[in-house]
Amino acid sequence: MSLTRRDFARKSAATGAGVALAGSVGALASAPNALASTDTETADTETADTETADTGGEEQGAAAHHGGVGYGPLLPDPDGILALPAGFDYRILTHSGKTKLESGEFTPSNHDGTAAFDGPRGTTLLVNNHELKGPRANWTYPVPLTEGLVYDPAASGGCTVVEVRPGGRVAEWVGIAGTSTNCAGGSTPWGTWLTCEENSDRAGVNGMTKDHGYVFEVDPVDRRANRDPKPLKFFGRYDHEAVVIDSRRGHAYLTEDASSPNGLFFRWTPPRGFEHGRGKFRTLADDAGLLQAPRCFDSGGQFVDDLSRATKTGTVYGVDWVDVPDRDARSVAVRKQFAAGEITRARKLEGMWWGDGGAYIVSSYARTESPGTPHDGQVWFYDPKRRTLTLKVLLGVNPDPSADGAFDGPDNITVSPYGGIILAEDGEGVSHLFGATDSGRTYPIARNDLNVGTEDEPDYSEFCGVTFSPDGKTLYANIQKPGILLAITGPWKRQKRG
């Protein structure tokens, strides 16, 4: 049953919902544990080379800052890759053009979304997207076309599975190949990975032989389950960014990173009687379930056309859901199938993470894309029980992106087992991993010392793929270009509200 504008306005008048939770991101839950099975056969693999570095000995410590928010100032990395607080270390697990897959080919480039799962025999399995767009000839290190794992042999993207074994040895193999512009993606409660194509080229465009703009499921444990990749067309064909699953209600929520017009936040409802689980998505028809876009309204019952209208943390919008007319976008892009006033859009919808019984959603955009809008990034929380969107984090305009100390352009997100959220920065200038406490205070975790600048510069790169290990001891993240997967360890601690 949908929440009507009248109902929402009445509840807001009674409870002050329009200003509830101001300045707070609530009591954030720990990152959900993956439920990867350990009873499936996994082939032994060759070991990939790894690199290690240390940004500061334990004797320097971070104890002096442990009484406050965060972990203290970032120390320059003598190797020029990753600045971290004192007492923290990093290790390079994969490096495009340097480490190799078990097949002997080099690790693909352009790392993006990542998730971590418990693997068999005490291993950790990471599934790593590679955001590679267009023909394979455009890239020095595309995802190798491993037999049986290819969707479109003309496409350069896909994802790899990285196995970290007890003792630190690393192996890597292809999870899926022949997809395009694999971006944030998302994990499932049953321990698989949903890799999302942030590109909706049709067959015949840019050399592609098949239609793109779909979601694919990848099993990190059972390699046989990944053969003959099948696009999950019921999720729609558009420029997908991220996806999360509501294990209680069965819904999937998806973001679209697009503009002109701005993209959408989607909800997919499975068909009646459907039970989630490993391999179950493959059994569904292309038009299974119901795909819908949001229509938001404020506490006065007034329609909200774009989430950027919110300029105060704690803003709460009610949400109705509107059916998508043609989810496969046979003639008109999904986001263009709605007239003005029908649905609510957002600028550069990016990463999502499931926690606290709802979806944390990032709206990230460059200043040139939002003229006159006095902020530079948002984190929303969708509560499926209340059917509301609440603005949890609001980042101001960074007056000097080239200077260290301020954050903008949030992209990938994870919920921290130590409280609050962790965000990967994708903006001009200096790039960070940074945290936000339950009260909304931000603090640095890492700085990219390898490549800074703007997206127009060849050496520029963003952070992405931020996620904790299932035991919470390691934070994984990517430097997208050239493609480096990092494991960060240190004296993690529970973050106070600040």
QUIVEN-V464670 format. One record per backbone hydrogen bond with DSSP energy under -1.0 kcal/mol. CO is the residue of the C=O (numbers start at 1). NH is the residue of the N-H. Records with the same first field share a line. If there is no record, write none. Layout:
CO=NH  NH
This chain:
4=8
5=9
6=10
7=11
8=12
9=13
10=14
11=15
12=16
16=19
19=22
21=24
26=28
51=92
53=90
57=60  61
62=65
65=68
77=80
81=449
83=447
84=75
85=88
89=489
90=53
91=487
92=51
94=485
95=98  99
99=107
101=104
105=101
110=131
113=129
115=127
117=125
120=123
123=119
124=164
125=117
126=162
127=115
128=160
129=112
130=132  182
132=181
134=156
135=138
136=139
141=109
144=146
146=149
148=228
149=177
152=155
156=143
157=178
158=130
159=175  176
160=128
161=173
162=126
163=171
164=124
165=168
169=165
170=48
171=163
172=102
173=161
176=159
177=151
179=157
181=198
185=243
186=194
188=191
192=188
193=218
194=186
195=216
196=183
197=240
201=212
202=205
205=208
208=204
213=238
214=197
215=232
216=195
218=193
222=225
223=226
224=227
231=233
232=235
233=236
238=240
239=257
241=185
242=255
244=253
246=250
251=246
252=268
253=244
254=266
255=241
258=263
263=346
264=256
265=294
266=254
267=292
268=252
269=290
271=274
277=280
280=283
281=284
285=288
290=269
291=324
292=267
293=322
294=344
295=320
296=304
297=318
298=301
302=298
305=345
306=309
307=310
312=315
315=391
317=389
318=297
320=295
322=293
326=329
327=237
333=336
334=337
339=342
345=307
348=364
351=362
353=360
355=358
358=355
359=382
360=353
361=380
362=350
363=378
366=369
367=370
370=373
373=375
376=409
377=395
378=363
379=392  393
380=361
381=390
382=359
383=387  388
387=319
388=383
389=317
390=381
391=314
393=379
395=376
400=403
401=430
409=426
411=351
412=424
414=422
416=419
418=495
420=416
421=436
422=414
423=434
424=411
425=463
431=448
432=425
433=445  446
434=423
435=443
436=421
437=440
438=25
441=437
443=435
446=433
447=83
453=429
454=457
457=460
462=480
464=478
467=476
469=472
474=469
475=488
476=467
477=486
478=464
479=484
480=111
482=110
483=96
484=479
485=93
486=477
487=91
488=475
489=89
490=492
